[in-house]
Amino acid sequence: MVFRSHTTRHRVPLVARRVRDGAGSHRTPLVATALCAGLLVPLPVAPQTAPAGSDGAGATGGITVVEGIRVGHFTYPDAPTGCTVVITDGTAVGGVDVRGGAPGTVETDLLDPVNTVERVDAVFLAGGSAYGLGARRGVMRYLEENGQGYPIPGLGVVPIVSGAIIFDLRVSGGVRPGPDCGYRAATAAGADPVAEGSVGAGAGATVGKMRGMAWAMKGGTGTSSVTLESGLVVGALAVVNAVGDVVDPRTGDVIAGARTEDGGFADARRIVRGEAPSPREGENTTTVVVATNALLTKAQATKVAQMAHDGLARAIVPSHTPSDGDTVFSLATGALAEGFSVGQVGALAAEVVAEAVVRAVRTARGLPSIPAVRDLPADEG
């Protein structure tokens, strides 16, 4: 295996810090800081070009390219945490595959192919660790108000809502999403291109924690999709909060990960061959929703979720660890009845998941002491 690691021009630990101007204080990601005898010394950093959607306001063609899929975010204005909700108009067949050793999920058992309920109304992703699972009640409230759910004669509907959380409590200062967060994210859901970066459930996400949080980088929310001439569409949305590094599968380069004292990347592939510290269990997770317009059974949707995990393995090193809760949900709207195979859908799902992971870190914005990819100096090589 060939290891490639990005090196930086100014070899210093990077942190974002607050600067003050006439309009008051604001955070700037384009300032590097060296820790010298306990003093913070500002150094210039060459900015990188940020992709569209990097501030959460822009957009790209992502999971909402699948007709019948809507996405909404809610990000707390005063704390880096929030919720992201994927709603299926008219419901979709659902599947799930959990491969991380420390998952935080709800209503995943009902997606098992041997169980009765086949269709899912929504999947939510949230920060806040196990507390964030409370966001589900807000999503259910929204769906009930709109008459969407499993019909109960004479009583209305029971919305079928699955979900998963990430641990971001250290970054969010203890703020955790609840029912109101889920309701507001669901209310905001639309078929427009999805905002990416430090938004929704990815607002407080971090990556590259194999050397501890002091050397971590900013994670985030990313999305991607592919459309074939046959009419098959496969999309993915990922909230990336991994203990491992994010690697560009096309080059093998680390693009966001555990940093070193001289400002480079430690490279998790090298760390695991040495004396690697044990990450805190249960404090990392990448959660993913894959959607397709293919007509799939519940068992086939589950197989697609399984295959989609390959995308995490390609873009996150290591992935599926005892410290991560890596979970992939799959949704199949059924609009396309022929012209595809399940293996094809799963293979494409892995591709768009890997791209969504890469986009999540490239579009994220840094926080104080947690730089993002856009904060790193331009590579001179």
C-alpha positions in Angstrom: 0.0 0.0 0.0 1.3 3.5 -0.9 0.6 6.1 1.7 0.2 9.7 0.6 -0.1 12.5 3.1 -0.8 16.2 2.5 1.9 18.5 3.8 1.4 22.1 4.7 3.4 25.2 4.0 3.4 26.6 7.5 4.1 23.7 9.7 2.2 24.8 12.8 -0.8 23.5 14.7 -3.8 25.3 13.2 -6.6 26.8 15.2 -9.3 29.3 14.3 -9.4 32.3 16.7 -11.5 35.3 17.2 -10.4 38.7 15.8 -12.0 42.0 16.4 -12.8 44.8 14.0 -15.0 47.8 14.1 -18.1 45.7 13.8 -17.3 43.6 16.8 -15.7 40.2 17.2 -16.1 37.5 14.6 -14.5 34.1 13.9 -12.0 33.8 11.1 -10.8 30.5 9.8 -8.0 32.0 7.8 -5.7 32.5 10.7 -3.1 29.9 11.9 -1.8 30.0 15.4 1.5 28.6 16.7 1.7 27.4 20.3 5.1 28.8 21.5 5.8 28.7 25.2 2.1 29.1 25.8 1.8 32.2 23.6 -0.6 32.4 20.5 1.3 33.8 17.6 -0.7 34.6 14.4 0.7 33.5 11.1 -0.7 34.1 7.6 -2.5 31.2 5.9 -3.1 30.9 2.2 -6.8 30.2 1.7 -8.0 27.3 -0.4 -10.9 27.6 -2.9 -14.0 26.5 -1.1 -16.6 24.4 -3.0 -20.1 25.5 -3.5 -22.3 25.1 -0.4 -19.3 25.4 1.9 -21.0 27.9 4.2 -24.2 26.0 4.4 -26.0 28.4 2.2 -24.8 27.1 -1.2 -25.9 23.9 -2.8 -24.9 21.0 -5.0 -26.7 18.2 -6.8 -27.1 15.7 -4.0 -29.6 13.2 -2.5 -32.6 15.4 -3.4 -32.0 14.6 -7.1 -33.9 11.4 -6.2 -37.5 12.5 -6.9 -39.7 12.2 -3.8 -36.8 12.9 -1.3 -36.8 16.1 0.7 -34.1 17.3 3.1 -34.2 19.9 5.9 -31.6 21.1 8.3 -31.8 23.0 11.6 -28.6 24.4 13.1 -28.6 26.0 16.5 -27.5 29.7 16.1 -25.4 29.8 19.2 -24.0 26.3 19.4 -22.4 24.0 16.7 -25.0 21.2 16.7 -28.4 20.5 15.0 -30.6 18.0 13.1 -30.9 16.9 9.5 -34.1 15.2 8.3 -34.7 13.2 5.1 -38.4 12.9 4.3 -39.8 10.5 1.8 -42.9 11.8 0.0 -45.4 9.0 -0.2 -43.0 6.8 1.9 -40.2 4.5 0.7 -39.0 1.0 1.3 -36.3 1.2 3.9 -33.2 -0.8 5.0 -30.3 -0.3 7.4 -26.9 -1.7 8.2 -25.0 -0.8 11.4 -21.3 -1.7 11.4 -19.8 0.7 14.0 -19.1 -0.6 17.5 -20.8 2.3 19.3 -24.1 3.1 17.5 -26.8 5.4 18.7 -30.0 4.6 16.8 -33.7 4.3 17.0 -36.3 2.2 15.0 -33.7 0.1 13.2 -35.2 -3.2 14.2 -38.3 -2.5 12.2 -36.2 -2.2 9.1 -35.0 -5.8 9.4 -36.4 -7.7 6.4 -38.0 -10.3 8.6 -40.2 -7.7 10.3 -43.6 -6.5 9.1 -43.4 -2.7 8.4 -41.6 -2.1 5.0 -42.0 1.6 4.4 -40.3 4.6 6.1 -41.6 8.1 6.3 -38.4 9.8 7.4 -34.9 9.3 8.7 -33.4 11.9 11.0 -29.7 12.4 11.9 -28.8 14.6 14.9 -26.1 15.7 17.2 -26.3 15.5 21.0 -25.4 11.8 21.5 -28.3 9.7 22.9 -30.1 12.9 24.0 -30.4 13.8 20.3 -32.7 10.8 19.7 -35.4 13.0 21.2 -35.5 14.9 17.9 -37.5 12.0 16.6 -40.6 13.2 18.4 -40.5 16.5 16.6 -40.2 14.8 13.2 -43.2 12.6 14.1 -45.2 15.6 15.1 -44.5 17.3 11.7 -45.5 14.2 9.8 -48.6 13.6 11.8 -49.7 17.2 11.2 -49.3 16.5 7.5 -51.2 13.2 7.6 -48.1 11.0 6.7 -47.6 7.7 8.4 -48.8 4.2 8.9 -52.6 4.4 8.8 -54.5 3.3 11.8 -58.3 3.2 11.0 -60.2 5.6 13.2 -57.1 7.0 14.9 -55.1 8.7 12.1 -51.5 7.8 11.3 -48.3 6.6 13.1 -45.3 8.1 11.3 -42.4 5.6 10.8 -39.2 7.5 11.6 -35.8 5.9 12.0 -32.7 7.8 13.0 -29.2 8.0 14.3 -27.1 10.4 16.3 -23.5 11.5 16.6 -21.6 12.5 19.7 -20.7 16.3 19.5 -21.3 17.3 23.2 -17.7 18.4 23.7 -17.9 20.7 20.7 -21.5 21.9 21.3 -20.8 22.8 24.9 -23.5 20.3 26.1 -26.3 21.7 23.9 -28.3 18.8 22.5 -31.0 18.7 19.9 -34.5 17.8 21.1 -38.0 17.6 19.6 -38.1 21.2 18.6 -34.9 20.7 16.5 -36.5 17.8 14.7 -39.7 19.7 14.0 -37.9 22.7 12.7 -35.6 20.6 10.4 -38.6 18.7 9.1 -40.5 21.9 8.5 -37.5 23.2 6.5 -37.4 20.1 4.3 -37.5 20.6 0.6 -36.4 19.2 -2.7 -33.9 22.0 -3.4 -30.2 21.2 -3.5 -28.9 20.4 -0.1 -26.8 22.8 1.9 -23.5 21.2 3.0 -20.7 21.7 5.5 -21.2 22.9 9.1 -25.0 22.6 9.0 -27.6 20.4 10.6 -26.4 17.3 12.3 -22.9 18.0 11.0 -22.5 21.4 12.6 -20.4 20.0 15.5 -18.9 17.0 13.7 -15.1 16.4 13.9 -12.7 13.9 12.3 -9.1 12.7 12.8 -9.3 12.1 16.5 -6.7 9.3 16.8 -4.4 11.7 18.6 -7.1 13.3 20.6 -9.4 16.3 20.1 -6.4 18.7 20.4 -5.3 17.5 16.9 -8.6 16.9 15.3 -10.2 18.7 12.4 -13.8 19.7 11.4 -16.2 17.3 10.0 -19.6 18.1 8.5 -22.5 17.2 6.3 -22.0 16.3 2.6 -24.1 14.9 -0.2 -23.6 13.5 -3.7 -25.6 11.7 -6.4 -25.3 9.9 -9.7 -27.9 9.7 -12.5 -27.6 7.1 -15.3 -29.0 7.3 -18.9 -31.3 4.4 -17.8 -33.0 6.8 -15.4 -31.5 5.2 -12.3 -30.7 7.7 -9.6 -28.7 7.0 -6.5 -27.9 9.7 -3.9 -26.3 9.9 -0.5 -26.1 12.3 2.5 -23.4 11.8 5.1 -22.8 13.3 8.5 -19.1 12.7 9.1 -17.9 12.6 12.7 -15.2 9.9 12.4 -12.4 8.9 14.7 -10.4 8.2 11.5 -8.9 10.4 8.8 -10.8 11.3 5.6 -9.0 10.2 2.5 -9.7 11.2 -1.1 -10.3 7.8 -2.7 -9.1 9.1 -6.1 -5.6 10.0 -4.9 -5.1 8.2 -1.6 -4.3 11.6 0.0 -5.4 12.5 3.5 -7.5 15.6 3.2 -8.7 15.9 6.8 -7.3 14.1 9.8 -5.2 13.9 12.9 -2.6 16.7 12.8 1.0 16.7 14.0 2.9 19.3 16.0 4.6 20.6 12.8 1.3 21.2 11.0 1.2 18.1 8.8 -1.0 15.0 9.0 0.0 12.1 11.2 -1.9 9.8 8.8 -4.0 7.2 10.6 -2.6 4.5 8.4 0.7 5.0 10.1 -0.7 5.6 13.5 -2.3 2.2 13.6 1.1 0.6 12.9 2.6 2.3 16.0 1.6 3.0 19.5 -1.9 4.4 18.9 -3.9 5.9 21.8 -7.3 4.4 22.3 -10.1 6.9 21.2 -13.0 7.5 23.5 -15.6 4.9 22.8 -19.0 6.1 21.7 -17.8 9.6 20.7 -17.5 9.1 17.0 -19.8 8.1 14.2 -20.6 8.6 10.5 -24.3 8.4 9.7 -25.5 8.1 6.2 -28.8 8.0 4.3 -28.7 6.5 0.8 -31.7 7.0 -1.5 -32.6 5.7 -4.9 -35.6 5.7 -7.3 -35.2 2.0 -7.9 -38.0 -0.4 -7.0 -36.5 -2.6 -4.2 -37.8 -5.0 -1.7 -36.9 -4.6 2.0 -34.2 -7.2 1.7 -32.8 -5.6 -1.4 -32.8 -2.2 0.3 -30.9 -3.7 3.2 -28.3 -5.2 0.8 -27.8 -1.7 -0.7 -27.2 -0.3 2.7 -24.6 -3.0 3.3 -22.8 -2.3 0.0 -22.9 1.4 0.7 -20.7 0.9 3.7 -17.8 0.3 1.2 -17.9 4.0 0.6 -17.1 4.7 4.2 -14.2 2.3 4.1 -12.8 4.0 1.0 -13.0 7.5 2.4 -12.5 7.1 6.1 -9.4 5.3 7.6 -10.0 3.5 9.8 -13.8 3.1 9.7 -16.3 0.8 11.5 -14.1 0.9 14.6 -15.2 0.0 18.2 -15.3 3.8 18.8 -17.5 4.6 15.9 -21.3 4.1 15.4 -21.2 3.9 11.6 -24.7 3.5 10.3 -26.2 3.5 6.8 -29.9 3.8 6.1 -31.3 3.1 2.6 -34.5 4.4 1.0 -36.0 3.2 -2.2 -38.9 5.2 -3.7 -39.8 2.6 -6.3 -40.3 5.0 -9.2 -38.0 3.0 -11.6 -39.2 -0.6 -12.0 -36.6 -2.0 -14.4 -33.3 -1.4 -16.2 -31.1 -1.9 -13.1 -29.7 -4.6 -10.8 -29.5 -4.6 -7.0 -25.7 -5.0 -7.3 -25.5 -1.9 -9.6 -27.5 0.2 -7.1 -25.3 -0.9 -4.2 -22.1 -0.3 -6.1 -23.2 3.2 -7.1 -24.3 3.8 -3.5 -20.8 3.1 -2.3 -19.5 5.7 -4.8 -21.8 8.5 -3.8 -21.2 7.8 -0.1 -17.5 8.2 -0.5 -18.0 11.4 -2.4 -20.4 12.7 0.2 -17.8 12.0 2.9 -15.2 14.0 1.0 -17.6 16.9 0.4 -18.5 17.0 4.1 -15.0 17.9 5.2 -14.2 20.1 2.2 -17.3 22.2 2.7 -17.1 22.5 6.5 -16.1 25.7 8.4 -13.6 25.6 11.2 -14.3 26.3 14.9 -11.9 27.7 17.5 -9.1 25.2 17.9 -10.7 22.9 15.3 -9.6 23.8 11.8 -11.3 22.8 8.6 -9.8 21.8 5.3 -10.4 25.3 4.0 -8.2 26.7 6.8 -5.1 24.7 5.7 -2.4 26.4 3.7 -2.3 25.7 0.0 -0.1 22.7 -0.9 3.0 23.9 -2.6 3.6 20.5 -4.0 
